[in-house]
Amino acid sequence: MNDYRLSRREVLHLGAGAAGAVLGLWRNVLAGVPAAKRIPIGLQLYSVREDCQKDLPRVLEAVAKMGYEGVEFAGYYGRSAKELRKLLDQNGLRCCGTHTGLDTLLGDALAATVEFNQILGNPYLIVPWMAHEKLVTVEACKKTAQLFNELAEKVKEKGMYVGYHAHAGDFQKVGDQTAWDLFFSFCSPQVVMQMDVGNCLGGGGDPYASIEKFPGRSKTIHLKEHGGPPGACIGDGQVDWKRVFQLCETVGGTQWYIVEQEAYGQRTPLQAVQRCLENLKKMGK
């Protein structure tokens, strides 16, 4: 057996912070504690929607070459599920979600939506937006949550999830809570809480507190910057990304980080999403 002990001189040379990290790592190794699983990074294609409209195959090839591991759809650009799956497979990409309207999950439409997403290999059916009145009162939040609970139960046997994506308006107060927190307090753990960090902060919410309040519910999360210069990419604004990652990787149950960029500054959309990924990699992601 190899001797992995560090000498006192080596520990002092490393410095307190680095030495603590190294010693902590070896304690975990010797104790048989598995290392934290790396969370893959996907791209919400709404970020580059105009490019997708012009030439979807070229965009998928480009984002794969950048290093993105998956994509989340917000529209299918007139293509069938089989066509989309072929494009994903050709580029080594996975589908990490679809933004699909609530109407596509209701009644007879649900079966077709499930089949479409099964072909894509996607388990995450995320409702991107709902009318204001669905979350405007306690009773409305409760009623809407019951609908999502029922839908989540229907797709559970398929290994799929239903979820809801955050917009700024979801963080208005309903009594002493935000509509977002109230809604998810009525939802079952099977309903995905797709936090959008930038949208939440823009609406006056606290994304860190919400992720922590609902453990295991952030199976996918949108990484979007807030503040900073016009068109700020991830890492160029005011979001405490270290805290976001720490929460996602300990209590959030996060399976995918998904970049969504809606402002570009002097960059093209493709340049902006590349900058986001480059900055995430600099942060160790």
N, C-alpha and C positions, 0 to 999 in steps of 0.2 A: 504493500500500500504506500502510495506517495505521501510525503510529509508536506502539507500545505501551510504550515505555520509561518507567520510573518515575524521577522525579528523586530525588536523595539525600534531599531534604527530605521527599518523600512516603514514601520507605521508612522514614525515622526516625519519621515521624508514625504510620505503621501499627503500628510495634512489631516486634520481631524475629520473633515467632511468626507473626503475620499476614503480614508481608512475605515470610517464607520460603515460606509457603503460596502466596501470590500469584505469586511468582517461579517457584516450582516448577511451578505450573499453566501459566504462560506458556511455560516451557521445554518442557513436554509438548505444548502446542498447536503451537509452532513446529517441534517435532521430528516432528509427526504422530502422537504417541502417543494412542490413543483413551482417552477418560475411562472410568473403571470403570462397568460396567453396574449400574444400580440393581436391588437384589433386592426383588421384591414381597413383601408381607406377607399371609399367610393366617391363618385361624383353625381350629383343631381343634374341631369341633362338640361333642366330648365336654365341652368347657368349659361349654356351655350345654345339656346333654342334656335336662334336664327341660323347658326351654322348647321345645326341638325336638319333644319327645314331644307337647306340647300343641298347638303350632302352628308347624310347620316353615316354611311360607311366610312367616309374620310374622317369624320369626327371621332368615331369609336376607335379607329386605328390610331389617331393622334393622342387621345387620352390614355390609351393602353401604353403607348410608347413613353408618355410622360411618367408612367409608373402607377397610375390608378389601377386598382384591382377589381373594381366593380362599378356599375352605374345604376342609378335609380331613374326610372322613366317618369315623365310627366307629359304623356302623349306618345303616340306610336308612329307618327308621320306616315300614316297610310299603309303601314306594313303589318303583315300577319305575325302571330306569335312565332311560327316556325321560321319565318324570315329573320325576325329579330334574334332568335336563339342561334341561328346559323352565324349571324354577324358577331354575336358575343363570343361564340366558340372559336371563330376564326381569329379573334384578337385576344383570346385567353382571359376574357372578362366574365364576371358573374353578375347576375341581376341582384342587387341588394335592396330592391324595393320598387314599388310602383305607387305613384300618386294617382289615385283613382277616385272619381267622384262618388259621393254617398249613394247616388242613384244606381251606380253599377253594382252595389252590394245588396240591393233590395229586391225582394220578390224573385221572379224568374231570372233576372239579370245576374244574380249571384253565381249560379252554376257556370255560366259562360265566363264570368270574370275569374272564377277559380280555375277553370280549365285553361284559360289563356295564360295565367300566371304559373300554373304547373308546368306548362311547356317552357316558359322562361326560366324555370327553376327558382322562382321567387316565392318565399313564404310570407312576405310583408306587404299587406294591402293597407296602404295609408291614405286616409281621407285628408286632402290638403286644405280644405276650407269648408266652413258651414255658415249658413245664414245667421246673422246676429241674434235673432230671437231664440235660437236653440240653446244659447248659453247665457241668457240675460237675467234669469232669476234662479233661485234655488230649485224650484220645481222644474224649470226647464232643463237645468243641468242634470237633475236626477232622471228625468224622462229620457233625455238624449243618451245618458250613460247606460240606461237599461237597454236601449236599442243596440248600442255598441256591445254590451255584454252578450246579448242574444246572438249577434252576428259573430262575435268571437267564438262562442260555443259551437256555432254551426260549422266553422272552418277548422276548428281544433283537431278534429279527426283526420283532417288532411295534412296536419303538421304546419298549419298556416296561422297567421295572426292578423287581426284588424287593429288599426291604430289611428291616431289623430295627430296632425302636424300643427305646430304653434305659429300663430300670427300675433302681431302686436295687440290687436283688439281683444285677444283672449285673456289679457292680463288686466282688464278693467275689474274694478272691485264689485263683488256681489255680497253685500254685507261686509263682513270683516275679512273675507278671503278673495283671492282673484278667481275669476270664472274658471280659469285653467285648473287650479288646485281643487276647487269645488267639484268640477266635472270628474277629475280623476279620483277624488275621494269616493265617488259613487261607482266608479268603474272597477271591474274585476282585474286581478293581476294579469289576466290574459290579454288585456287591451294595451297596445303599445303606446307609450307616451313619447312621441317623437318631438322632443324639445328642439327648438331652433334658437340657438344662443343669442344671435344678433336680434332676431325678432322679439324675443322675450325682453331683452334689455331696452330695446326701442320702445316697447310698450310699458315700461316702468316696472317690469317683473324682475324676479330674482332667480335666474336659471340654476344657480348653484344650490339654493335652498330647495327648489322643486325636485331636482335630481335626487337629493339626499332624502327628501320627504317620502318619495315613492321608490323604495329600493327594488331593483330588478325590473323596473318598468321601461328603462331607456334602452331597449334592445337596438334601436337605431337612433342616431342623433345628428342633427344638422349643425355643422360647424360653419358659422357665419360671423364675421367680424362686426364690431360696433365701435363707433367713434374713430378717431384718427383722421388722416387726410382724405379728401374725396376719392372714392374708389378703393379704399383701404382693403387690402387682402388679409387673409388670416395671418395674424402675427404682427400686423402693422397698425393695430388700433389699441383699444383699451380693455379687451376681454382678458381675464385672468385664465389663460389657457392651461397653465400648470394645474390650477384648481379643477378645471373642467375634466382634464384627463385623469386626475387622481380620483375624482368621484366616479367617473365612468368605469374605471378599472378596478374599483373596490366595491361600490354599492350599486352602480347603475345597471349591471347585467348587460353592458353594451356589447353587441356583436359586430356593429359597423359604425365607423365614423364616416359621415357623408358630407362632403364639401358642397355648399351652395353659395354662389357668388352672384350678386345682382347689381353691383356697381363696378365700373371698370376703370374710371379715371382716364388716363392717357393710353391704357392698354386695350388690346382687343379682348373679347371674352376668353378666347383660348389662351392668350398670354396671361390673363388674370388667374385662371384656374391652375395654370402651370406654376405661377408664383405662389399660390396657396399651398400647393403640394410641396414645393421646394422649402417653404417656411416650416411646414409640418415635419418634414424630414430633418430640418435643422434642430427642431425641438425633440428629436428622437423618435418620431412616429413613422 
